[in-house]
Amino acid sequence: MESMMYPSLIYDTDKLIELVLELKKQRNAVILTHNYQSPEMYKIADYIGDSLGLSIKASETDADVILFCGVKFMAETAKILNPGKTVLLPTLNAGCSLADMATAAKLKEVKEMYPDAAVVSYVNTNADIKAMSDICCTSANAVEIVNSLPNKRVIFLPDKNLGRYVQRHTNKEIILWDGYCFVHDKLNADVLMDFKQRYPDAKVIAHPECKEELLKMADHVCGTGGMSKFAKLDGSKNFIVVTECGMTEKLKQDVPEKNFMSFCNVCPYMKSVTLPLVARSLIQNTYEITLPQNIMVNARKSIDRMLEFSKNAA
C-alpha cells in the first residue's frame, strides 16, 4: 500500500513498470507514448508513435482514461477528441516551447493581414491556436495538406523550418511564423558534416524541423513516423539520425539489425515524463486536462479535417 501511495519511493524500474501496468488495468486506461520518450516508457505503452499516429489512436480508444507520455499539446488533442474521457498528463513540466511561440492574439493579427489565406497549424500548437485554424497537420503530412487546399496563400505556424520545407514542395505562398523547435533548430550543420565524413557509407535521416542546411545534406527527410519505415526498406546498414535523441533509441528497437548513430539533442519537456510520475498520475489523477467548451468544439474541426485527410490519403 505504501508503494501505491508513494510511487516515487520505488526506484526499481521493473517494479515501477509492474505497478503502472496494474494501475492501468484497474482504471481501464490507455497509455499513449511519443517516440521521443525514454526507452523504459515504451514498456508501459499501448501505442508508441508520432503525433499523427497518437492522434489517430486517441480518436479510436474506448478506454475510460487516456494517459499521455508526451507533452501538453498532445494531451490537449486527446481531450479534444475525447471530451467525455479523463485525459492525464503526468507532469506540468511537459510543455513545448515551440507551441508557446504561437499566441492567439498574434494569429488574429496575421489573419487580418492575410484574409484570403488558409491557416494551417502544426499539431505542435496549443488548443486555442487549433481552434483558430482551418486544418492541422503533422510533419508527415504537412506538404500534402497544404497542397490540398484551394487557397493560394497559407499561414503556416509555428515552425519556420518546417514551413520552409513545405515552401520548397508547393507552389503556394507560405506565410511563415517566426517559431522553431529549439531541439532541432540548434542542431549544427558542421557537426553533421563531420559525422558524414567519419561514416561515409551511412545514410542521413533528418526531421523537417531542422534548418535548411542540414536538410540539404540528408538522404531522407521525414517525421518520426517515417524513419523506421525508411531504415527498414533502405539497403544501407548504417544511419545518422538528425532529430531528438529518443528517436535513435526507438529506431534501435524497431530495426535492431541496423546501426543508428546519434546526431541529436535531448528535449527536456519530453524527458520530464517518468515512470514514478506516471504511477502517481494514475493514482492521484494528476494532471487532468480540461479545456473551455468553445475551444474544444472549434479545435475539433481542424483536427478532424487532418484525420479525414490522412484517412483518405492512406
N, C-alpha and C positions, 0 to 999 in steps of 0.2 A: 504493500500500500504506500509506503514511503516513496518508492521509486515512481509510482504513478502520480503522486502529488508533486514530486520534485525531480522531474526527469533530467534537469541539468546536473544532478549529482551522479548520474550514470556516465561513466567515462568509456565503458566498453562498447565499441561500435556495434558488434554483433547483438549485444543485449538491447541497445537502442533501436536497432532495426527490428528486432523481435517485438519490442514494445510498440513501436509505431504500427507495425502490421496488425497487431492485436487491436489497437485503438481504432485503426481504420475499419476493421471488421465490425467492431462494436457500434460505430457511428454510421455505418453504410456510407463511407467516404471514398472518394476517388482522389488520387494524388497525381497531379499533372506537373511534369518536371521539364524544365527547359534544358536544351543541350549544353548550356554553359555552366550548369550546376556541377558541384564536385562529384566524383565517381560514386561515393557512398550514397548519394541521394538517388542514384539510378536504381538502387536495390529496393527502394520503397515505392517506386513509381509504378503507376498503372499505365502511364504513357509518357514517353520521352520524345521531344521533338522541337521543331522550330515554332515561331509564333503562329503561323498559319495552321500547322498541324494541331497545336494546342487549342486554337480557337475552334477548330472543327470538332475535336474531342469534347470540348466544353459544351458545344451545342448539341451533342448526341447523348450525353450521360443521363442515366436515370438514378444516380446516387443522390442521397439527401444532402451531402456535404461535399464541396469541392475545395480541396486544399492545393494552393499553388506554390510550388517550389520554383519561383521565378521572381519577377518584380511586379510592382504595384499595377502598372497599366495592364499587365496580363490578367491579374486577378480582377481588375475592373471589367475587362472584356468578358470574363467568365460570368460575372454578376449581371452584366447587361444581357447576356444570352440566357441566363437562368435567374430571373428576378425573384422567383419563389424559393430558391435554394440558399443555403448558408454557404458563403464563399469566404475562405480564410486565407490570410497572408501571414506566415509565421513571425515576421518582424517588420516594423515600420521603417527600418533602415533599408529595406529593399525597394528603394525608389529608382529613378532613372534621370540622370542629368539631361540627357537628350530630350526626353519627353517634357521636362520642365522648361526647356528653351522655347516652347511654343505656348503662348498665352492667348486666351480668348479675346482679350482687348486688342492685341496686335493683329490677330487674324481678322477681326472685324474691320480694322483699318485697311488691311490689304485687300479684303473682299470689296470694299468700297472703291478702291483704286482700280480694280480689275473686275467690274461687274459681269463681264461676259465669260470669265474664267471658271472652270470647274475646280473644286477643291478636293485634292487627293491627299489624304493624311496617312502617313506611315502608321502601321498598327502600334508603333512605339510612340504613342501620344496618350495624353490623359483623356478621360471620358468627355470633358467639356469641349475639347477640340474635335473629337469624333462626332459630337452632336452638331457641330457647325460644318461638317464635311459632306461632300456628295458621295464619296466612297472611300473606304480604307484600302490599304494594300500592304503587302509584306515585301521583303527584299526578293522573294522568289517570284512574285507576280507583278511587281511594280511596272515594268515595261509594258507588259501585255494589258494591264488595266488602263494605263494612260493611253495607249494606242486604241483601246476600245471605245473611248469617249468621243462624242461628236464635237466637243469644244476644241477650238484651235489653240486656246491658251489654257494652261493648267497651273494652278498654285499648288506647288508640291512642298510638303513640310513633314517634319522639321529638319531632316538630314540633308545638308547641301551636297555631300559627297555622293550619296545615293541619287540625289536629284540630278547631279551632273552625269552620272552613269546613265540614268534614264534619258537625259537630253541627247546623248550620243546614239540612242536607239529609237528615236522618234523624230518626226517632222514637226511636231507641235512645239509651241513656245512654252518653255518651262520657266515659271517664276519661282526662283529659288528662295528658300528660307535660310537665314544665317544661323543654322544649328548644326551640331555634329555630335557623334558619339566619341567621347574623349579616348576611349579604349582603342578604337580603330584609327582615330584621327592622328594620334601620336606615334603610330607605327612608322618606322623610318625606312625610306627607300634605300639608303646606303647600307643598312643592316641586311635588308633583303638581297641586295646585290652581292654582299659578302656571302650570304647563305648559298646563293646560286653558283657562285664561283667555287665554293667548297664542295657542293653537291651538284655537279653539272648534269647528272642523269635524273635529278629529281624534278617532278612537275610541281608547279606553284598553283595552289588553290587559294583564292582571295575572296573576301567578303566585299560586296559593293559599297559598304560604308567606309572603306579605305580611301585614301587620297588617290587622285588620278595617276600619279607617277608610279604607285605600287600596282595599280590595276593593269597598267601597260606592260608590266613585267610578268603578269600572271598567265598561266596556260588555261586556266578556267576561272571564271568569276561567277559566284552563286551564293545564295543564302545558305545557312547551316543545313537546311533540309536537303540540299542537293549535293553536299560534299561527300557523304558516304556513297551515294549512287555513282558519282564520278569516279571515286577511288576504286570502287568495285569493278567498273566497266573498263577503266583505262588500263593499258598494258604495263604501265610503269610500276615499279616496286616501291619507289621512294617518293614522298610528297613533302613539300614545305607548306605549312598551313598558316595563312595570314588572317587571323581573327582572334577572338578571346581564347585564352588558354584552355578553357574547359572543353572546347570542341576537339582539341587534339586527343584528349582522353576518351571522348565519345567515339572518335574515329578508330582509335586503337581497339576499342571494344567491338565496333561494328565490322571492321575489316582487319582482323588480327594477323592475317598473313602478309600484311604490308607494313611499311615503316612510315611514321609521321613525325616530322621534326617541328618543334615549337618555334614559331616566329610570332610571338603573341604578347599581349598584356592581360592582366587579370582585372575583371570587373568586380570592384568591391561590393557593389549592390547585389549582384548575383550570388557572390560568395558569402553574403551576410546570412543567408538561409542555412541553418544547420540542423542536424538530427535532433538535438535537445529542444530546439525551438519548434520543430515540427511536432514533437511529442507534447510539448506544453500547449501548442495551439489546439491540438485535438482534445486535450483535457479541459482547457480553460476557455476555449472558443476565441482565442486571440489570433489575429486581429480580424474581426469580421468587417467585410467590405460593404459599405452602404453608399448609395448614390441617390440624388434627387430624382423623382419620377420623370420629370420632363427631360432631364439629361439622358436617362436610360432609354426613353422612347425614341428620342432623336438620334442618339448614338447607335441604337439598334439598326436603324435604317442603313447607315453607312457600312456597318459590319455585315449585315445580311446581304447587301449588294456584293461585297467582296466574296462572301461564302458562295453566293449563287454563281458568280463569275467563275470561281475555282471549280465548282461542280460541273459547269458547262464546258470548261476548258479541259477537264480530265479525260 
